Amino acid sequence: MPHLASARYGKDNVRVCKVHKDAETGIQSVTEMTVCCLLEGEIETSYTKSDNSVVVATDSIKNTIYIKAKEHPVTPPELYASHLGQHFLDTYPHITAAHIKVIVHRWTRMTVDGAAHPHSFFRDGQETRNVEATITRATGIDLKSSIAGLSVLKSTGSAFHGFVRDEFTTLGETWDRILSTDIDCAWTWKTFATVAAVQDGVARFDKAWECARGIIMKTFATDASASVQNTMYKMCEQILDEVPETARAAFSLPNKHYFEIDLSWHKGIKNTGKDAEVYAPQSGPNGLIKCEVARS
């Protein structure tokens, strides 16, 4: 006999931009987000018996996203997601869990004539700051913060050798190569009991984001990388050490290849090994390396 094993629904790709206006200084700031909100609970009859009386319309969910952005700060996104999810549990007794994902798009304040402009911004990269929040009656608030799409490259200081070789191996060993990737890094917080617990010490979230980003940049640049695997593990270790309220850290890194081009066919031009200067960036296939490091 079939049964509904699991179900959740809601509104996705809700675009929100909030302008914070400081009346005293005239300085404004902008936060642009893409929000997804999915609800779980006693909603099975809407699937199995055509009973819409248990459905909170997705249009209502969309409007709630806007209203809660007006009523509460949207920075840090961890706090906004907690407020948004808790609203649905407080308002609808039959809803048992809210799953919120917030993607914060990057806007950086302009500098004009050597001074920060009070209300003008530019996008200096596709990197986003993300939050996934699960708010439940049973366990409280679970938060996972992340950096996504941070593109980095270093032209030396990376090697890859000593790996398994067999009859299918064509890759040569290298002691010096370009290393490039799009960094996706996440850190999972220990569970918060209530929105008030998230609010208490809320500065922790911006501090952790800045800390993780700094660790990523410094370790990527300075580590004599034996492999993507080893470098990402070092990053995880440092994040857990620097942000004690986290339970685990994770990375997902594509290895974006840049191959040397043999130009010796043209007048004996040397462009391999120590003489390599011109490379061919590859769109695919690429390596994909992941890891998650948890506290003991």
C-alpha positions as CSV (number, residue, x, y, z in Angstrom):
1,M,0.0,0.0,0.0
2,P,1.6,3.3,-1.0
3,H,2.0,6.1,1.5
4,L,3.4,9.6,1.5
5,A,6.9,9.2,2.8
6,S,7.8,12.9,3.0
7,A,6.6,16.2,1.7
8,R,7.4,19.9,1.9
9,Y,6.4,22.8,-0.2
10,G,6.7,26.6,-0.4
11,K,8.1,29.5,-2.4
12,D,11.5,29.6,-4.1
13,N,13.5,32.3,-5.9
14,V,11.9,35.2,-4.0
15,R,14.1,38.2,-4.8
16,V,14.4,40.8,-2.0
17,C,16.4,44.0,-1.7
18,K,16.4,45.9,1.5
19,V,17.8,49.4,1.9
20,H,18.9,50.5,5.3
21,K,18.8,54.3,5.7
22,D,20.7,56.0,8.6
23,A,18.8,59.2,9.1
24,E,21.6,60.8,11.1
25,T,24.5,60.2,8.8
26,G,22.7,59.9,5.5
27,I,24.6,56.7,4.8
28,Q,22.6,53.9,3.2
29,S,23.4,50.2,2.8
30,V,21.8,47.5,0.6
31,T,21.2,43.8,1.0
32,E,20.0,41.8,-1.9
33,M,18.8,38.3,-1.3
34,T,17.2,35.3,-3.0
35,V,15.0,33.4,-0.5
36,C,13.5,29.9,-0.5
37,C,11.0,28.9,2.2
38,L,9.6,25.3,2.4
39,L,7.2,24.1,5.0
40,E,6.6,20.6,6.5
41,G,3.9,19.4,8.9
42,E,0.4,17.8,8.9
43,I,-0.1,18.5,5.2
44,E,-0.4,15.0,3.8
45,T,-4.2,15.3,3.0
46,S,-3.4,18.0,0.5
47,Y,-1.5,15.4,-1.5
48,T,-3.6,12.3,-0.8
49,K,-7.2,13.6,-0.4
50,S,-7.3,16.9,-2.4
51,D,-7.7,18.8,0.9
52,N,-6.4,22.3,0.6
53,S,-7.5,23.4,4.0
54,V,-4.0,22.5,5.3
55,V,-2.2,24.5,2.7
56,V,-0.6,27.9,3.5
57,A,-0.6,29.4,0.0
58,T,2.8,29.9,-1.5
59,D,1.7,33.5,-2.3
60,S,1.2,34.0,1.4
61,I,4.7,32.6,2.0
62,K,6.1,35.0,-0.5
63,N,4.4,38.0,1.1
64,T,5.6,36.9,4.5
65,I,9.2,36.9,3.3
66,Y,8.8,40.5,2.3
67,I,7.0,41.6,5.5
68,K,9.6,39.9,7.8
69,A,12.3,41.6,5.9
70,K,10.6,44.9,6.7
71,E,10.0,44.0,10.4
72,H,13.4,42.6,11.2
73,P,17.1,43.1,10.2
74,V,18.2,41.1,7.3
75,T,21.8,41.1,8.4
76,P,23.1,38.8,9.5
77,P,21.1,36.4,7.3
78,E,21.2,33.8,10.0
79,L,19.0,35.9,12.2
80,Y,16.6,36.9,9.4
81,A,16.1,33.2,8.5
82,S,15.5,32.3,12.1
83,H,12.8,35.0,12.5
84,L,11.2,34.0,9.2
85,G,11.0,30.2,10.0
86,Q,9.8,30.8,13.5
87,H,6.9,32.9,12.2
88,F,5.4,29.9,10.4
89,L,5.6,27.7,13.5
90,D,4.1,30.3,15.7
91,T,1.3,31.1,13.3
92,Y,0.2,27.6,12.1
93,P,-0.1,24.8,14.7
94,H,-0.1,22.1,12.0
95,I,3.3,23.2,10.6
96,T,6.2,21.4,12.3
97,A,9.2,22.6,10.4
98,A,10.3,25.5,8.2
99,H,13.3,25.1,5.8
100,I,14.8,28.5,4.9
101,K,17.6,29.2,2.4
102,V,18.9,32.7,2.0
103,I,21.4,33.7,-0.7
104,V,23.0,37.1,-0.2
105,H,24.3,38.6,-3.4
106,R,27.5,40.7,-3.2
107,W,27.3,44.5,-3.4
108,T,30.4,46.5,-2.4
109,R,30.4,50.2,-1.5
110,M,32.0,52.5,-4.1
111,T,35.0,54.6,-3.3
112,V,34.8,58.0,-5.0
113,D,37.6,60.6,-4.8
114,G,39.2,58.5,-2.0
115,A,36.0,58.4,0.2
116,A,33.3,55.7,0.7
117,H,30.2,56.8,-1.2
118,P,27.1,57.0,1.0
119,H,24.7,55.2,-1.3
120,S,26.5,53.7,-4.4
121,F,27.7,50.2,-4.8
122,F,29.2,47.8,-7.4
123,R,29.3,44.0,-7.8
124,D,33.0,42.9,-7.5
125,G,32.3,39.2,-7.9
126,Q,29.7,36.4,-8.1
127,E,30.5,35.1,-4.6
128,T,27.5,34.8,-2.3
129,R,27.0,34.5,1.4
130,N,24.4,31.7,2.1
131,V,22.4,30.4,5.0
132,E,20.3,27.3,5.4
133,A,18.0,27.2,8.4
134,T,15.8,24.5,9.7
135,I,13.4,25.6,12.4
136,T,11.4,22.8,14.1
137,R,9.2,22.4,17.2
138,A,11.1,19.3,18.3
139,T,14.8,20.4,18.2
140,G,15.0,24.2,17.7
141,I,17.0,26.0,15.1
142,D,19.7,24.4,13.0
143,L,21.9,26.8,11.0
144,K,24.4,26.2,8.2
145,S,26.3,29.2,7.0
146,S,28.4,29.2,3.8
147,I,30.5,31.0,1.2
148,A,29.7,30.0,-2.4
149,G,31.3,30.7,-5.7
150,L,34.5,32.4,-4.5
151,S,36.8,32.1,-7.5
152,V,40.5,31.9,-6.7
153,L,43.7,31.1,-8.6
154,K,47.4,30.9,-7.8
155,S,50.0,30.5,-10.5
156,T,52.4,28.5,-8.5
157,G,52.8,26.8,-5.1
158,S,50.7,23.7,-5.9
159,A,51.8,20.2,-6.7
160,F,50.3,16.7,-7.3
161,H,52.4,13.6,-7.4
162,G,52.7,10.2,-5.8
163,F,49.1,9.2,-6.7
164,V,48.0,5.8,-7.8
165,R,49.2,4.8,-11.3
166,D,47.7,1.9,-13.2
167,E,47.1,0.9,-16.9
168,F,44.5,3.7,-17.3
169,T,46.6,6.6,-16.0
170,T,47.8,9.2,-18.4
171,L,48.2,12.1,-16.0
172,G,51.7,13.2,-15.4
173,E,53.1,14.0,-12.0
174,T,53.8,17.7,-11.3
175,W,55.7,19.6,-8.6
176,D,54.5,23.0,-9.8
177,R,51.1,23.8,-11.4
178,I,48.4,26.5,-11.5
179,L,45.7,25.8,-8.9
180,S,42.3,27.3,-9.4
181,T,38.9,26.6,-8.0
182,D,35.4,28.0,-7.1
183,I,35.2,27.7,-3.3
184,D,32.1,26.4,-1.7
185,C,32.6,26.4,2.1
186,A,30.0,25.7,4.8
187,W,30.1,25.6,8.6
188,T,27.3,24.1,10.7
189,W,26.4,25.7,14.0
190,K,25.5,23.9,17.1
191,T,21.7,23.9,17.5
192,F,20.1,27.0,18.9
193,A,17.1,26.5,21.2
194,T,15.2,29.6,20.2
195,V,15.3,32.8,18.1
196,A,16.4,34.6,21.2
197,A,19.4,32.3,21.5
198,V,20.3,33.2,17.9
199,Q,19.9,36.9,18.7
200,D,22.0,36.7,21.8
201,G,25.6,37.3,20.6
202,V,24.4,37.8,17.0
203,A,27.7,39.4,16.1
204,R,29.1,35.8,16.0
205,F,27.7,35.3,12.5
206,D,29.4,38.2,10.7
207,K,32.6,37.4,12.7
208,A,32.6,33.8,11.6
209,W,32.0,34.7,7.9
210,E,34.9,37.1,8.0
211,C,37.1,34.6,9.8
212,A,36.3,31.8,7.3
213,R,36.8,34.0,4.3
214,G,40.2,35.1,5.7
215,I,41.3,31.6,6.5
216,I,40.4,30.5,2.9
217,M,42.3,33.4,1.3
218,K,45.4,33.0,3.4
219,T,45.6,29.2,3.4
220,F,45.0,29.0,-0.4
221,A,47.7,31.6,-1.1
222,T,50.4,30.4,1.3
223,D,49.9,26.7,1.6
224,A,52.5,24.6,-0.3
225,S,49.6,22.5,-1.6
226,A,50.4,18.8,-2.0
227,S,46.8,18.3,-3.1
228,V,43.4,20.0,-3.1
229,Q,42.4,17.4,-0.5
230,N,45.1,18.4,2.0
231,T,44.6,22.1,1.5
232,M,40.9,22.0,2.1
233,Y,41.4,19.8,5.2
234,K,43.7,22.5,6.7
235,M,41.1,25.1,6.0
236,C,38.4,23.1,7.9
237,E,40.7,22.6,10.9
238,Q,41.3,26.3,11.2
239,I,37.6,27.2,10.9
240,L,36.7,24.8,13.7
241,D,39.5,26.1,15.8
242,E,38.6,29.8,15.3
243,V,34.8,29.4,15.5
244,P,34.1,27.3,18.6
245,E,30.3,27.4,18.3
246,T,30.5,25.4,15.1
247,A,30.1,21.6,14.9
248,R,31.6,20.9,11.5
249,A,33.1,22.5,8.4
250,A,32.9,21.3,4.8
251,F,34.3,22.2,1.4
252,S,33.4,21.3,-2.2
253,L,36.1,22.4,-4.7
254,P,36.2,21.8,-8.4
255,N,39.8,21.5,-9.7
256,K,39.7,23.9,-12.6
257,H,42.5,22.8,-14.9
258,Y,45.0,25.0,-16.8
259,F,47.1,22.9,-19.2
260,E,50.5,23.8,-20.6
261,I,50.6,24.2,-24.4
262,D,53.5,22.6,-26.2
263,L,54.6,25.3,-28.8
264,S,57.8,23.6,-29.7
265,W,56.4,22.9,-33.2
266,H,56.7,26.6,-34.0
267,K,60.4,27.6,-34.2
268,G,61.2,25.5,-31.1
269,I,59.4,27.8,-28.7
270,K,59.8,26.5,-25.2
271,N,56.5,26.6,-23.2
272,T,56.5,23.6,-21.0
273,G,57.8,22.8,-17.5
274,K,59.8,25.8,-16.1
275,D,59.4,27.6,-19.4
276,A,55.5,27.5,-19.3
277,E,53.8,30.9,-19.6
278,V,50.9,30.3,-21.9
279,Y,48.2,27.9,-20.7
280,A,44.8,26.6,-22.0
281,P,42.0,27.0,-19.4
282,Q,39.7,23.9,-19.5
283,S,35.9,24.2,-19.1
284,G,35.6,20.4,-18.4
285,P,35.9,17.7,-17.4
286,N,37.3,18.8,-14.0
287,G,38.1,17.1,-10.7
288,L,35.6,17.6,-7.8
289,I,36.9,17.2,-4.3
290,K,34.7,17.3,-1.2
291,C,35.2,16.8,2.6
292,E,33.5,17.5,5.9
293,V,35.4,17.7,9.1
294,A,33.6,17.3,12.4
295,R,34.7,17.8,16.0
296,S,35.8,14.6,17.8
